[in-house]
Amino acid sequence: QKEVEQDPGPLSVPEGAIVSLNCTYSNSAFQYFMWYRQYSRKGPELLMYTYSSGNKEDGRFTAQVDKSSKYISLFIRDSQPSDSATYLCAITSFQKLVFGTGTRLLVSP
Amino acid sequence: EPEVTQTPSHQVTQMGQEVILRCVPISNHLYFYWYRQILGQKVEFLVSFYNNEISEKSEIFDDQFSVERPDGSNFTLKIRSTKLEDSAMYFCASSEMPSGELFFGEGSRLTVL
């Protein structure tokens, strides 16, 4: 079983849609959860960081963690064409981040 | 806004040559990392570095790889004898705390011919 699983997509939505991106993980020792956005041939850009179960909101983005199910989500409200990118979940217990494969999101005008 | 900077942005080298990739982490960060991403694949951990020592490394980080903090600002990754399969984007990252938010640089693209 992979440590972190993420649907690679692509996920295509119209502008203004609510987007739901998800990851599952296998190791209950993981305690810190991050979402990154990566544009083509660029470095990962940190969007959200959380360490507890529940929701964390930042503007149009909401990160949700369910440690009992080992399931994390990122919701994007009012999606924009500029949100088109690959979204990576990343999970850690200490220093080493384990990344998902990334979900490619396409938001069409 | 402080950022992690990496040089070069792209390096082309011949198989068997030595390569040094350079990074300037965010100034008040204490934990430094190298990750790599082969084209079309996921981002993979290589090594973490703290207090002038490697604190963790992956199976990828074999004897061909080394890291160094030669002065107070730079953090380098050296590949001693490059192989074709070393072709990838190499990302440097830094964080204030061991499980804190990791900030990545824009990456150095290495092409081994």
Backbone of each chain as ProteinMPNN parsed JSONL, in Angstrom:
{"seq_chain_A": "QKEVEQDPGPLSVPEGAIVSLNCTYSNSAFQYFMWYRQYSRKGPELLMYTYSSGNKEDGRFTAQVDKSSKYISLFIRDSQPSDSATYLCAITSFQKLVFGTGTRLLVSP", "coords_chain_A": {"N_chain_A": [[0.852, -1.198, 0.0], [0.564, 2.186, -0.887], [2.141, 5.0, 0.69], [0.943, 7.524, 0.518], [-1.889, 8.343, -1.275], [-3.249, 9.671, -4.224], [-5.569, 10.893, -6.51], [-4.64, 11.225, -9.843], [-5.989, 12.736, -11.744], [-6.695, 14.204, -15.027], [-8.714, 16.843, -13.539], [-11.435, 18.486, -14.63], [-13.138, 21.515, -14.568], [-15.746, 24.023, -14.715], [-15.294, 27.592, -14.626], [-15.863, 29.121, -11.477], [-16.871, 26.919, -10.185], [-17.052, 24.656, -7.36], [-14.291, 23.009, -6.127], [-13.077, 19.823, -5.243], [-10.439, 18.208, -3.808], [-8.563, 15.316, -3.034], [-6.811, 13.169, -0.698], [-5.549, 10.067, 0.491], [-3.98, 8.39, 3.226], [-1.654, 6.047, 4.686], [-0.197, 5.682, 7.021], [-0.588, 6.04, 10.373], [1.058, 7.538, 11.951], [1.623, 9.896, 10.763], [1.386, 13.376, 11.132], [1.275, 15.983, 10.295], [0.012, 18.064, 7.811], [-0.052, 19.139, 4.491], [-0.899, 21.227, 1.72], [0.086, 21.797, -1.542], [0.535, 23.894, -4.392], [1.416, 23.502, -7.739], [2.721, 24.893, -10.541], [3.415, 24.277, -14.009], [6.653, 23.036, -14.405], [7.629, 24.502, -12.259], [8.445, 25.349, -8.814], [6.944, 23.708, -5.925], [4.327, 25.44, -4.314], [3.411, 26.529, -1.192], [0.168, 26.133, 0.052], [-1.646, 25.466, 2.148], [-1.393, 24.557, 5.587], [-1.703, 22.246, 8.131], [-2.327, 20.577, 11.257], [-4.151, 19.261, 12.75], [-7.192, 17.395, 13.179], [-10.144, 18.345, 11.402], [-11.355, 21.463, 10.048], [-9.658, 23.994, 8.141], [-9.541, 27.267, 7.112], [-8.703, 29.487, 4.44], [-9.168, 32.194, 2.806], [-10.367, 31.464, -0.359], [-9.808, 28.838, -0.047], [-10.136, 25.723, 1.655], [-8.908, 23.496, 3.947], [-9.249, 20.162, 4.934], [-9.068, 17.712, 7.427], [-9.245, 14.367, 8.329], [-8.36, 12.412, 10.661], [-9.099, 9.966, 11.697], [-10.084, 8.532, 9.568], [-7.956, 8.706, 7.93], [-7.736, 10.632, 5.858], [-7.541, 13.367, 3.729], [-8.549, 16.578, 2.549], [-8.837, 19.171, 0.082], [-10.614, 22.031, -0.529], [-11.696, 24.203, -3.039], [-13.23, 27.188, -3.462], [-15.352, 29.014, -5.732], [-13.802, 28.691, -8.168], [-11.09, 29.682, -10.299], [-9.725, 30.379, -13.593], [-6.993, 30.814, -13.198], [-6.422, 29.1, -11.169], [-5.772, 26.763, -12.309], [-3.629, 24.141, -12.237], [-1.269, 21.816, -10.813], [-2.133, 20.061, -7.929], [-0.725, 19.205, -4.93], [-0.784, 16.937, -2.295], [0.849, 16.702, 0.846], [2.503, 15.005, 3.379], [3.678, 14.559, 6.695], [5.624, 13.141, 9.378], [7.818, 13.853, 10.798], [10.508, 15.142, 9.639], [10.697, 14.433, 6.978], [8.905, 14.966, 4.095], [6.183, 13.354, 2.604], [4.942, 13.057, -0.531], [1.883, 13.125, -2.416], [0.913, 11.965, -5.708], [-0.083, 14.116, -7.025], [-2.801, 16.09, -8.258], [-4.034, 17.059, -11.305], [-5.544, 20.039, -12.11], [-7.932, 21.622, -14.119], [-9.352, 24.595, -14.908], [-11.865, 25.936, -16.676], [-12.673, 28.9, -18.552]], "CA_chain_A": [[0.0, 0.0, 0.0], [1.347, 3.412, -0.957], [2.01, 5.843, 1.888], [-0.01, 8.592, 0.213], [-2.545, 8.104, -2.561], [-3.945, 10.859, -4.72], [-6.036, 10.702, -7.875], [-3.865, 12.141, -10.684], [-6.823, 13.549, -12.627], [-7.039, 15.592, -14.717], [-10.041, 17.22, -13.101], [-11.83, 19.659, -15.412], [-14.334, 22.154, -14.019], [-15.964, 25.374, -15.243], [-15.018, 28.702, -13.71], [-16.891, 29.34, -10.462], [-17.237, 25.664, -9.537], [-16.348, 24.242, -6.141], [-13.403, 21.882, -6.438], [-12.711, 18.979, -4.106], [-9.247, 17.402, -4.073], [-8.481, 14.405, -1.893], [-5.706, 12.228, -0.527], [-5.612, 9.144, 1.619], [-2.647, 7.984, 3.66], [-1.731, 4.748, 5.36], [0.55, 5.654, 8.276], [-1.247, 6.888, 11.374], [2.059, 8.385, 12.599], [1.643, 11.205, 10.11], [0.706, 14.336, 11.996], [1.253, 17.321, 9.703], [-0.597, 17.911, 6.488], [0.104, 20.351, 3.69], [-1.298, 21.249, 0.32], [0.913, 22.647, -2.386], [0.134, 24.11, -5.776], [2.603, 23.499, -8.585], [2.557, 25.19, -11.957], [4.31, 23.47, -14.831], [8.094, 23.306, -14.331], [7.911, 25.432, -11.173], [8.504, 24.727, -7.504], [5.691, 23.652, -5.171], [3.993, 26.637, -3.552], [2.59, 26.12, -0.052], [-1.163, 26.741, 0.155], [-2.271, 25.243, 3.449], [-0.643, 23.719, 6.523], [-2.521, 21.965, 9.299], [-1.855, 19.423, 12.005], [-5.21, 18.675, 13.562], [-8.425, 17.046, 12.469], [-11.081, 19.462, 11.302], [-11.24, 22.355, 8.888], [-8.898, 25.245, 8.225], [-9.949, 28.071, 5.964], [-7.864, 30.628, 4.081], [-9.738, 32.757, 1.578], [-11.202, 30.517, -1.114], [-9.319, 27.483, 0.191], [-10.411, 25.074, 2.932], [-8.264, 22.191, 4.117], [-9.994, 19.332, 5.873], [-8.311, 16.525, 7.823], [-9.959, 13.375, 9.134], [-7.301, 11.464, 11.035], [-9.658, 8.634, 11.963], [-10.216, 7.873, 8.261], [-6.701, 8.939, 7.198], [-8.262, 11.233, 4.644], [-7.446, 14.82, 3.753], [-9.185, 17.209, 1.39], [-8.696, 20.607, -0.163], [-11.745, 22.57, -1.277], [-11.484, 25.522, -3.638], [-14.516, 27.812, -3.82], [-15.304, 30.015, -6.806], [-12.542, 28.404, -8.862], [-10.7, 30.612, -11.356], [-8.759, 29.783, -14.537], [-5.63, 30.888, -12.643], [-6.233, 27.973, -10.252], [-5.335, 25.598, -13.098], [-2.29, 23.754, -11.786], [-1.28, 20.516, -10.143], [-2.236, 20.217, -6.475], [-0.027, 18.115, -4.265], [-0.873, 16.8, -0.844], [2.14, 16.308, 1.409], [2.239, 14.596, 4.756], [4.925, 14.271, 7.385], [5.594, 12.883, 10.816], [8.935, 14.573, 11.393], [11.125, 16.071, 8.7], [10.564, 14.02, 5.583], [7.569, 15.101, 3.52], [5.8, 12.359, 1.603], [4.003, 13.698, -1.443], [1.044, 12.399, -3.339], [1.314, 12.122, -7.108], [-0.608, 15.381, -7.526], [-4.0, 16.089, -9.095], [-4.006, 18.176, -12.247], [-6.837, 20.728, -12.16], [-8.12, 22.542, -15.246], [-10.539, 25.425, -14.732], [-12.1, 26.585, -17.969], [-13.443, 30.149, -18.428]], "C_chain_A": [[0.886, 1.246, 0.0], [1.105, 4.234, 0.297], [0.952, 6.918, 1.69], [-0.599, 8.326, -1.169], [-3.362, 9.327, -2.946], [-4.335, 10.595, -6.163], [-5.312, 11.702, -8.786], [-4.683, 13.05, -11.584], [-6.498, 13.268, -14.088], [-8.496, 15.776, -14.3], [-10.384, 18.521, -13.813], [-13.127, 20.221, -14.872], [-14.527, 23.509, -14.702], [-15.641, 26.415, -14.182], [-16.187, 28.893, -12.749], [-17.291, 28.085, -9.714], [-16.493, 25.505, -8.215], [-15.563, 22.977, -6.485], [-13.08, 21.135, -5.151], [-11.545, 18.084, -4.519], [-8.973, 16.566, -2.83], [-7.212, 13.567, -1.9], [-6.053, 11.28, 0.605], [-4.185, 8.759, 1.982], [-2.773, 6.749, 4.555], [-1.124, 4.767, 6.767], [-0.07, 6.604, 9.292], [-0.254, 7.758, 12.142], [2.14, 9.767, 11.971], [0.82, 12.196, 10.926], [0.515, 15.7, 11.347], [0.894, 17.199, 8.235], [-0.51, 19.227, 5.734], [-0.484, 20.14, 2.302], [-0.424, 22.254, -0.405], [0.265, 22.781, -3.758], [1.415, 24.167, -6.603], [2.198, 23.798, -10.022], [3.645, 24.455, -12.724], [5.753, 23.95, -14.728], [8.454, 24.387, -13.302], [7.993, 24.671, -9.856], [7.149, 24.665, -6.833], [5.519, 24.899, -4.299], [3.034, 26.236, -2.432], [1.273, 26.896, -0.024], [-1.71, 26.65, 1.571], [-1.398, 24.314, 4.281], [-1.532, 23.493, 7.737], [-2.009, 20.714, 9.985], [-2.951, 18.775, 12.856], [-6.396, 18.3, 12.689], [-9.364, 18.242, 12.47], [-10.784, 20.288, 10.072], [-10.358, 23.555, 9.192], [-9.164, 26.02, 6.951], [-8.959, 29.209, 5.725], [-8.371, 31.155, 2.745], [-10.656, 31.754, 0.899], [-10.846, 29.061, -0.836], [-9.71, 26.989, 1.588], [-9.728, 23.719, 2.931], [-9.029, 21.438, 5.195], [-9.179, 18.075, 6.156], [-9.22, 15.639, 8.673], [-8.943, 12.289, 9.484], [-7.859, 10.061, 11.266], [-9.805, 7.834, 10.669], [-8.947, 7.963, 7.435], [-7.011, 9.54, 5.829], [-8.126, 12.749, 4.772], [-8.018, 15.374, 2.46], [-8.793, 18.671, 1.301], [-9.885, 21.027, -1.007], [-11.363, 23.961, -1.792], [-12.852, 26.05, -4.049], [-14.297, 28.798, -4.95], [-14.018, 29.859, -7.628], [-12.346, 29.335, -10.061], [-9.762, 29.905, -12.342], [-7.315, 29.804, -14.008], [-5.368, 29.801, -11.596], [-5.776, 26.721, -10.999], [-3.876, 25.302, -12.798], [-2.391, 22.317, -11.284], [-1.251, 20.75, -8.643], [-1.685, 18.969, -5.802], [-0.381, 18.097, -2.79], [0.493, 16.31, -0.358], [1.948, 16.097, 2.902], [3.563, 14.245, 5.418], [4.677, 13.892, 8.83], [6.747, 13.603, 11.506], [9.529, 15.544, 10.381], [10.825, 15.724, 7.252], [9.117, 14.161, 5.142], [7.35, 13.98, 2.523], [4.694, 12.98, 0.758], [3.097, 12.679, -2.12], [1.514, 12.664, -4.762], [0.875, 13.461, -7.681], [-1.842, 15.161, -8.37], [-3.945, 17.306, -9.996], [-5.42, 18.744, -12.368], [-6.857, 21.688, -13.341], [-9.432, 23.277, -15.028], [-10.755, 26.207, -16.022], [-12.978, 27.821, -17.791], [-14.877, 29.963, -18.922]], "O_chain_A": [[1.832, 1.35, 0.781], [0.03, 4.187, 0.894], [0.157, 7.19, 2.591], [0.142, 8.108, -2.127], [-4.058, 9.928, -2.127], [-3.516, 10.123, -6.952], [-5.362, 12.905, -8.532], [-4.159, 14.021, -12.131], [-6.049, 12.161, -14.384], [-9.376, 14.99, -14.652], [-9.712, 19.535, -13.627], [-14.11, 19.494, -14.731], [-13.565, 24.081, -15.215], [-15.71, 26.14, -12.984], [-17.35, 28.836, -13.148], [-17.985, 28.172, -8.701], [-15.456, 26.127, -7.983], [-16.094, 22.02, -7.049], [-12.841, 21.741, -4.107], [-11.654, 17.302, -5.463], [-9.129, 17.044, -1.706], [-6.623, 13.294, -2.946], [-6.755, 11.64, 1.55], [-3.289, 8.799, 1.139], [-3.836, 6.452, 5.098], [-1.499, 3.954, 7.612], [-0.076, 7.819, 9.098], [-0.669, 8.628, 12.907], [2.666, 10.701, 12.578], [-0.295, 11.896, 11.353], [-0.315, 16.489, 11.798], [1.41, 16.342, 7.518], [-0.846, 20.287, 6.261], [-0.55, 19.022, 1.792], [-0.221, 23.383, 0.041], [-0.455, 21.893, -4.215], [2.385, 24.811, -6.205], [1.433, 23.054, -10.636], [4.665, 24.062, -12.158], [6.039, 25.128, -14.939], [9.451, 25.093, -13.452], [7.652, 23.49, -9.791], [6.279, 25.483, -7.133], [6.456, 25.343, -3.636], [1.972, 25.669, -2.691], [1.251, 28.126, -0.069], [-2.181, 27.642, 2.127], [-0.75, 23.407, 3.756], [-2.057, 24.448, 8.309], [-1.336, 19.888, 9.367], [-2.68, 17.833, 13.602], [-6.57, 18.833, 11.593], [-9.38, 19.041, 13.406], [-10.055, 19.863, 9.175], [-10.311, 24.059, 10.313], [-9.027, 25.492, 5.847], [-8.446, 29.815, 6.666], [-8.038, 30.62, 1.687], [-11.605, 31.255, 1.504], [-11.51, 28.152, -1.334], [-9.63, 27.728, 2.569], [-9.938, 22.901, 2.035], [-9.404, 21.999, 6.225], [-8.659, 17.446, 5.235], [-9.873, 16.104, 9.607], [-8.702, 11.37, 8.702], [-7.157, 9.074, 11.049], [-9.669, 6.61, 10.67], [-8.861, 7.367, 6.361], [-6.601, 9.019, 4.792], [-8.53, 13.342, 5.771], [-7.977, 14.725, 1.415], [-8.466, 19.315, 2.298], [-10.138, 20.457, -2.069], [-10.787, 24.775, -1.07], [-13.544, 25.449, -4.871], [-13.208, 29.349, -5.113], [-13.243, 30.807, -7.757], [-13.3, 29.718, -10.738], [-9.083, 28.946, -11.974], [-6.517, 28.923, -14.329], [-4.227, 29.602, -11.18], [-5.428, 25.722, -10.37], [-2.996, 26.117, -13.074], [-3.452, 21.695, -11.327], [-0.447, 21.536, -8.143], [-2.114, 17.846, -6.066], [-0.291, 19.12, -2.111], [1.197, 15.593, -1.069], [1.318, 16.901, 3.59], [4.462, 13.7, 4.777], [3.668, 14.264, 9.428], [6.65, 13.927, 12.689], [9.069, 16.682, 10.291], [10.712, 16.607, 6.402], [8.215, 13.561, 5.727], [8.216, 13.687, 1.699], [3.648, 13.375, 1.272], [3.485, 11.536, -2.363], [2.403, 13.484, -4.991], [1.396, 13.899, -8.706], [-1.936, 14.181, -9.108], [-3.826, 18.438, -9.527], [-6.367, 18.024, -12.687], [-5.924, 22.466, -13.541], [-10.496, 22.661, -14.971], [-9.929, 27.035, -16.407], [-13.912, 27.813, -16.989], [-15.668, 30.906, -18.893]]}, "seq_chain_B": "EPEVTQTPSHQVTQMGQEVILRCVPISNHLYFYWYRQILGQKVEFLVSFYNNEISEKSEIFDDQFSVERPDGSNFTLKIRSTKLEDSAMYFCASSEMPSGELFFGEGSRLTVL", "coords_chain_B": {"N_chain_B": [[8.662, 39.389, 0.236], [10.217, 36.722, 1.953], [12.182, 34.208, 0.284], [13.16, 31.008, -1.054], [16.019, 30.592, -2.931], [17.406, 29.273, -5.928], [20.194, 28.106, -7.807], [21.953, 26.664, -10.617], [19.213, 27.58, -12.855], [18.861, 25.815, -14.872], [20.798, 23.092, -15.852], [22.939, 21.465, -18.043], [24.654, 18.495, -18.487], [27.329, 16.153, -19.063], [27.182, 12.6, -18.838], [28.689, 11.135, -16.016], [30.018, 13.382, -15.191], [30.647, 15.799, -12.578], [28.282, 17.589, -10.622], [27.142, 20.557, -9.119], [24.567, 21.843, -7.278], [23.047, 24.782, -6.202], [21.701, 26.546, -3.373], [19.953, 29.081, -1.632], [18.644, 29.22, 1.369], [15.703, 30.406, 3.209], [16.365, 33.084, 5.409], [16.097, 32.918, 8.304], [15.587, 30.29, 8.708], [16.203, 26.935, 9.851], [16.253, 24.335, 9.055], [16.972, 22.302, 6.343], [16.455, 21.061, 3.042], [16.603, 18.705, 0.327], [14.789, 17.833, -2.506], [13.617, 15.831, -5.241], [12.235, 15.737, -8.564], [11.41, 13.693, -10.998], [10.582, 13.994, -14.423], [7.14, 14.064, -14.883], [6.658, 12.514, -12.699], [6.225, 11.962, -9.108], [7.074, 14.278, -6.454], [10.014, 13.64, -4.689], [11.586, 12.855, -1.631], [14.935, 13.575, -0.784], [17.018, 14.333, 1.102], [17.49, 15.584, 4.434], [18.685, 18.269, 6.479], [20.339, 19.531, 9.256], [21.772, 21.659, 11.625], [24.358, 21.437, 10.595], [24.507, 18.784, 9.873], [23.495, 15.74, 8.268], [20.206, 14.809, 8.784], [18.259, 13.046, 8.004], [17.965, 10.703, 5.337], [17.057, 9.483, 2.068], [16.646, 6.366, 0.254], [17.415, 6.961, -2.286], [19.426, 8.773, -2.044], [22.391, 8.084, -2.405], [25.903, 7.12, -2.24], [26.857, 8.741, -4.22], [25.82, 11.203, -3.869], [26.062, 14.268, -2.054], [25.755, 16.705, 0.557], [26.173, 20.096, 1.62], [26.856, 22.837, 3.774], [28.428, 25.395, 3.052], [28.885, 27.977, 3.933], [27.384, 30.686, 5.817], [25.039, 31.052, 4.401], [24.608, 29.56, 2.024], [23.469, 26.411, 0.663], [24.302, 23.338, -0.531], [23.955, 20.821, -3.08], [25.683, 18.098, -4.182], [26.393, 16.077, -6.913], [28.32, 13.437, -7.591], [29.18, 11.806, -9.773], [27.464, 11.931, -12.447], [24.505, 10.242, -13.609], [22.413, 9.044, -16.282], [19.845, 8.699, -15.276], [19.711, 10.552, -13.282], [18.672, 12.819, -14.258], [16.415, 15.351, -13.718], [14.146, 17.569, -11.951], [15.46, 19.417, -9.349], [14.684, 20.296, -6.154], [15.193, 22.656, -3.642], [14.449, 23.161, -0.222], [13.294, 24.855, 2.735], [12.744, 25.161, 6.295], [11.431, 26.54, 9.336], [11.057, 25.022, 11.577], [11.263, 21.505, 12.552], [8.971, 20.036, 11.716], [7.628, 21.916, 10.467], [6.173, 24.37, 8.223], [7.178, 23.852, 4.936], [9.11, 25.577, 2.625], [9.602, 25.932, -0.759], [12.121, 26.25, -3.309], [12.383, 27.464, -6.749], [13.484, 25.496, -8.231], [16.076, 23.483, -9.798], [16.801, 22.49, -12.95], [18.114, 19.54, -14.043], [19.824, 18.113, -16.654], [21.078, 15.216, -17.907], [23.263, 14.033, -20.257]], "CA_chain_B": [[8.462, 38.153, 0.994], [11.425, 35.894, 1.849], [12.011, 33.052, -0.574], [14.297, 30.133, -1.287], [16.519, 30.803, -4.29], [18.242, 28.187, -6.412], [20.96, 28.272, -9.042], [21.378, 27.32, -11.787], [17.85, 27.16, -13.139], [18.968, 24.655, -15.758], [22.159, 22.679, -16.135], [23.1, 20.297, -18.91], [25.967, 17.924, -18.22], [27.602, 14.841, -19.635], [27.207, 11.488, -17.898], [29.976, 10.955, -15.365], [30.524, 14.656, -14.687], [30.183, 16.26, -11.27], [27.378, 18.731, -10.68], [26.805, 21.18, -7.835], [23.37, 22.689, -7.304], [23.147, 25.703, -5.071], [20.442, 27.014, -2.782], [20.006, 30.003, -0.497], [17.373, 29.071, 2.096], [15.188, 31.592, 3.895], [17.466, 33.404, 6.319], [15.938, 32.496, 9.7], [15.246, 28.873, 8.761], [17.278, 26.109, 10.373], [16.159, 22.996, 8.493], [17.146, 22.413, 4.906], [16.072, 19.821, 2.372], [16.599, 18.552, -1.125], [13.826, 16.917, -3.102], [13.733, 15.818, -6.695], [11.028, 15.338, -9.295], [11.622, 13.236, -12.371], [9.496, 14.477, -15.263], [5.911, 13.26, -14.889], [6.535, 11.704, -11.487], [5.955, 12.769, -7.926], [8.193, 14.877, -5.744], [10.582, 12.62, -3.793], [12.541, 13.316, -0.625], [16.321, 13.104, -0.88], [17.821, 14.489, 2.307], [17.252, 16.73, 5.311], [19.969, 18.747, 7.017], [20.134, 20.44, 10.378], [22.938, 21.817, 12.508], [25.532, 20.964, 9.845], [24.534, 17.337, 9.749], [22.338, 15.098, 7.654], [19.348, 14.233, 9.81], [17.578, 11.908, 7.407], [18.155, 10.603, 3.889], [16.287, 8.42, 1.438], [17.435, 5.346, -0.471], [17.944, 7.577, -3.507], [20.606, 9.569, -1.661], [23.483, 7.134, -2.186], [27.238, 7.699, -2.057], [27.124, 9.726, -5.276], [25.26, 12.479, -3.452], [26.506, 14.853, -0.794], [25.253, 18.05, 0.821], [27.105, 20.895, 2.393], [26.526, 24.242, 4.016], [29.809, 25.9, 3.079], [28.955, 29.24, 4.659], [26.155, 30.933, 6.562], [23.828, 31.266, 3.613], [24.39, 28.613, 0.943], [23.268, 24.991, 0.937], [24.581, 22.776, -1.849], [23.82, 19.398, -3.372], [26.681, 17.671, -5.158], [26.284, 14.729, -7.485], [29.725, 13.244, -7.922], [29.34, 11.232, -11.12], [26.053, 11.9, -12.842], [23.975, 9.17, -14.462], [21.267, 9.489, -17.08], [18.636, 8.693, -14.45], [19.717, 11.704, -12.382], [17.96, 13.921, -14.914], [15.222, 15.64, -12.922], [14.129, 18.869, -11.275], [15.901, 19.311, -7.968], [14.119, 21.39, -5.371], [15.667, 22.93, -2.303], [13.39, 23.672, 0.651], [13.732, 25.142, 4.097], [11.672, 25.38, 7.268], [11.863, 27.079, 10.612], [10.993, 23.952, 12.57], [11.389, 20.211, 11.867], [7.732, 19.626, 11.058], [6.952, 23.16, 10.104], [5.872, 24.614, 6.82], [8.334, 23.806, 4.044], [9.049, 26.497, 1.501], [10.43, 25.4, -1.831], [12.624, 27.106, -4.374], [11.828, 27.245, -8.076], [14.051, 24.269, -8.77], [17.162, 23.442, -10.774], [16.56, 21.365, -13.866], [19.367, 18.879, -14.434], [19.721, 17.214, -17.806], [22.306, 14.444, -18.078], [23.294, 13.459, -21.61]], "C_chain_B": [[9.694, 37.252, 0.837], [11.143, 34.661, 1.001], [13.305, 32.256, -0.633], [14.742, 30.341, -2.736], [17.479, 29.676, -4.663], [18.962, 28.575, -7.692], [21.73, 26.993, -9.338], [19.924, 26.9, -11.986], [17.847, 25.92, -14.036], [20.433, 24.357, -15.986], [22.137, 21.419, -16.991], [24.516, 19.789, -18.693], [26.104, 16.575, -18.907], [27.621, 13.798, -18.524], [28.617, 11.336, -17.318], [30.567, 12.239, -14.807], [29.945, 14.96, -13.31], [29.317, 17.508, -11.448], [27.169, 19.256, -9.262], [25.607, 22.095, -8.042], [23.365, 23.517, -6.028], [21.793, 26.249, -4.637], [20.774, 28.037, -1.704], [18.672, 29.893, 0.211], [16.908, 30.408, 2.683], [16.033, 31.831, 5.146], [17.278, 32.917, 7.753], [15.548, 31.019, 9.825], [16.466, 28.056, 9.16], [17.332, 24.718, 9.743], [16.146, 23.108, 6.977], [16.961, 21.038, 4.272], [16.388, 19.887, 0.886], [15.565, 17.499, -1.489], [14.101, 16.878, -4.592], [12.411, 15.357, -7.303], [11.431, 14.965, -10.719], [10.38, 13.617, -13.171], [8.306, 13.525, -15.246], [5.707, 12.418, -13.647], [6.37, 12.599, -10.261], [7.238, 13.314, -7.309], [8.689, 13.881, -4.693], [11.619, 13.255, -2.865], [13.925, 12.734, -0.895], [17.001, 13.139, 0.493], [17.334, 15.682, 3.117], [18.532, 17.015, 6.093], [19.673, 19.746, 8.106], [21.406, 20.486, 11.198], [24.194, 21.198, 11.89], [25.65, 19.455, 9.741], [23.317, 16.863, 8.961], [21.502, 14.485, 8.772], [18.531, 13.049, 9.28], [17.882, 11.881, 5.915], [17.377, 9.422, 3.348], [17.237, 7.429, 0.756], [18.053, 5.927, -1.735], [19.287, 8.233, -3.214], [21.747, 8.617, -1.341], [24.826, 7.876, -2.132], [27.61, 8.714, -3.146], [26.672, 11.134, -4.885], [25.926, 12.97, -2.172], [25.893, 16.248, -0.675], [26.219, 18.764, 1.731], [26.507, 22.272, 2.624], [27.869, 24.956, 4.164], [29.984, 27.219, 3.814], [27.613, 29.482, 5.314], [24.898, 31.043, 5.745], [23.571, 30.183, 2.569], [24.22, 27.19, 1.447], [23.382, 24.29, -0.414], [24.303, 21.276, -1.884], [24.84, 19.065, -4.451], [26.358, 16.252, -5.603], [27.639, 14.435, -8.106], [29.927, 12.772, -9.362], [27.935, 10.984, -11.663], [25.727, 10.737, -13.768], [22.779, 9.732, -15.222], [20.014, 9.633, -16.212], [18.626, 9.79, -13.378], [19.025, 12.918, -12.995], [16.622, 14.131, -14.213], [15.242, 17.118, -12.551], [14.54, 18.623, -9.838], [15.432, 20.546, -7.216], [14.797, 21.458, -4.012], [14.489, 23.466, -1.495], [13.982, 23.989, 2.007], [12.52, 25.344, 4.997], [12.276, 25.888, 8.562], [11.972, 25.984, 11.673], [10.971, 22.621, 11.852], [10.119, 19.731, 11.197], [6.921, 20.843, 10.654], [6.701, 23.251, 8.613], [7.171, 24.623, 6.015], [8.115, 24.747, 2.884], [10.075, 26.043, 0.467], [10.954, 26.506, -2.739], [11.993, 26.729, -5.7], [12.423, 26.019, -8.767], [15.229, 24.491, -9.708], [16.928, 22.225, -11.652], [17.891, 20.811, -14.315], [19.085, 17.929, -15.588], [21.066, 16.536, -17.993], [22.256, 13.75, -19.435], [24.275, 12.288, -21.695]], "O_chain_B": [[10.165, 37.039, -0.28], [10.03, 34.134, 0.992], [14.385, 32.753, -0.311], [13.926, 30.273, -3.656], [18.253, 29.194, -3.836], [18.417, 29.276, -8.544], [22.128, 26.294, -8.406], [19.46, 25.957, -11.345], [16.943, 25.088, -13.962], [21.22, 25.257, -16.278], [21.426, 20.454, -16.708], [25.469, 20.567, -18.714], [25.115, 15.944, -19.28], [28.031, 14.088, -17.4], [29.608, 11.402, -18.045], [31.519, 12.193, -14.028], [28.893, 14.446, -12.932], [29.581, 18.358, -12.298], [27.036, 18.477, -8.319], [25.635, 23.002, -8.874], [23.638, 23.022, -4.934], [20.87, 26.389, -5.44], [21.743, 27.886, -0.961], [17.668, 30.41, -0.278], [17.632, 31.402, 2.652], [16.376, 30.887, 5.858], [18.266, 32.525, 8.373], [15.218, 30.551, 10.915], [17.603, 28.418, 8.859], [18.329, 24.008, 9.876], [15.405, 23.907, 6.405], [17.264, 20.006, 4.87], [16.433, 20.957, 0.278], [15.477, 16.436, -0.874], [14.737, 17.777, -5.142], [11.597, 14.693, -6.662], [11.751, 15.83, -11.534], [9.263, 13.569, -12.657], [8.437, 12.34, -15.553], [4.717, 11.695, -13.535], [6.373, 13.826, -10.362], [8.339, 12.856, -7.616], [7.905, 13.345, -3.91], [12.421, 14.088, -3.285], [14.065, 11.549, -1.197], [17.493, 12.123, 0.984], [16.831, 16.661, 2.567], [19.346, 16.124, 6.334], [18.884, 20.675, 7.933], [22.041, 19.458, 11.434], [24.979, 20.531, 12.565], [26.738, 18.912, 9.549], [22.259, 17.49, 8.98], [22.016, 13.738, 9.604], [18.16, 12.157, 10.043], [18.039, 12.934, 5.298], [17.073, 8.477, 4.076], [18.45, 7.633, 0.697], [19.087, 5.45, -2.204], [20.18, 8.237, -4.062], [22.047, 8.362, -0.174], [24.87, 9.099, -1.995], [28.578, 9.46, -2.994], [27.085, 12.123, -5.489], [26.307, 12.173, -1.314], [25.558, 16.883, -1.675], [26.969, 18.156, 2.495], [25.761, 22.799, 1.799], [28.381, 25.101, 5.274], [31.081, 27.549, 4.265], [26.781, 28.576, 5.365], [23.801, 31.121, 6.298], [22.412, 29.911, 2.256], [24.741, 26.809, 2.495], [22.64, 24.611, -1.342], [24.4, 20.573, -0.878], [24.852, 19.687, -5.513], [26.09, 15.363, -4.795], [28.055, 15.114, -9.045], [30.773, 13.308, -10.078], [27.308, 9.964, -11.375], [26.542, 10.311, -14.586], [22.213, 10.759, -14.85], [19.227, 10.563, -16.388], [17.644, 9.938, -12.65], [18.817, 13.926, -12.32], [15.803, 13.217, -14.122], [16.219, 17.825, -12.802], [14.021, 17.718, -9.185], [15.737, 21.68, -7.587], [14.952, 20.448, -3.325], [13.625, 24.153, -2.04], [15.03, 23.466, 2.384], [11.423, 25.654, 4.532], [13.459, 25.694, 8.845], [12.846, 26.012, 12.539], [10.69, 22.583, 10.654], [10.203, 19.057, 10.17], [5.698, 20.792, 10.521], [6.983, 22.325, 7.854], [8.132, 25.308, 6.365], [7.068, 24.724, 2.237], [11.243, 25.807, 0.776], [10.322, 27.549, -2.913], [11.181, 25.807, -5.78], [11.901, 25.566, -9.786], [15.36, 25.546, -10.328], [16.865, 21.091, -11.176], [18.706, 21.526, -14.9], [18.22, 17.057, -15.502], [22.078, 17.202, -18.211], [21.336, 12.985, -19.725], [24.428, 11.687, -22.759]]}, "name": "protein", "num_of_chains": 2, "seq": "QKEVEQDPGPLSVPEGAIVSLNCTYSNSAFQYFMWYRQYSRKGPELLMYTYSSGNKEDGRFTAQVDKSSKYISLFIRDSQPSDSATYLCAITSFQKLVFGTGTRLLVSPEPEVTQTPSHQVTQMGQEVILRCVPISNHLYFYWYRQILGQKVEFLVSFYNNEISEKSEIFDDQFSVERPDGSNFTLKIRSTKLEDSAMYFCASSEMPSGELFFGEGSRLTVL"}
